[in-house]
């Protein structure tokens, strides 16, 4: 059995390291919040990431086959809902519901 002082010291060191690692991102981000570059990236990157995800998800889609209609319809519903309501959660849930419904009923194998 280890010495109680050693065990207490180990717990205190682990607690200090854990606290420091959790506080470090907040301390590092504080000066970046005022940076013009970070603010610019914060407004531009989300749209770019979404475009990359859409291209990645649809790049192997056989658009000449009927089963391609489910993801394309879901994409159209997602875009339409987002342009109409500007609500990301509604857009994602609506597009997902359309895709799941079409894929499991109309275009089920």
N, C-alpha and C positions, 0 to 999 in steps of 0.2 A: 504494500500500500504506500503510495507516495506521501511525502511529508505534507501536512495540511497547508503550511505556508507556500509550498511549491504549487499546490493545486489552486489556492486563492490567487497567486501571482499569475498563473496560466489563464485563469478565467478573466482576470482584470486585463491582461494583455490582449486576449481574444476580443473582449468587449471594446477596448480602445481601438483596435484595428477595424472591427466591424463598424463602429461609429464613424471613424475617419473615412472609410471607404464609402459609406452612405452619404456623408456630408460633402465629400470631394466634388461630385458632379455639380452640386448647387453652388459651391464656391467658384468653380471653374466657369460656370455659365453666367454668373452675375456680370462680369465685364463684357461678355459677348452679346448680351441683350441690347446694348446700345450701339453695336456695330452695324453700319449700313449694309455691309455685305451679308451678314447673317439675316438681317431683316429682309433683304432682297431675296435671298435663298428661301426664307420661310414662306414667302408669297408665291414663288415660282416652282419650287420642288414638288409640292403635292400634286399639281396637275401633271407635271412631267412623269412622276412615278405612276400615276394612273394610266397615262398613255402607254408607258412601257408595259404595264401589266396587261392591258387590253391587247396590245400587239402580241405579247408572249402567249396569252391564252388562245388567241384566234389564229396564230400563224400556221397551224397544221389543220385548220378546219376545212373539210372538203365542201366548199360552198356549192358545188354542183349536186350534192346529195340532199335528200329531203331532211335527213336528221340534223343538218346544219341550221335548220330554221329555229330550233329551240334556243341555242345560244345567241343567235342573231336577234331573235325577238326579245330575249331577256336583256340584251345590250340596248336595244331600242327603247324598251320600257324604262330601264335604268336611267338612260340619258334624258328621256322625256320627263320622268318624274323629277329628276334633279333640276332641269331647266324650269320646270313649273313651280316646284315648291322650295328649291334650294335647301333641301334637307337630306344630308348624306345617309342617315339611318333609314329614312323612308325609301330612298332610291335603292339602297342595297337590299333591303327586305323585299321591296316590290320586284326588283329584277330577279332575285333568288327565287321568290315564289313563282314567278312566271316560268323560269327555267325548270324548276323541279316539277311543276305541274305538267308542262309540255313534255319533258323528258320521260316522265313516268306514266303518262296517259297516251298522248297523241303519237309520240315517237318511240314508244317502248318496243323493244325487240320481241 
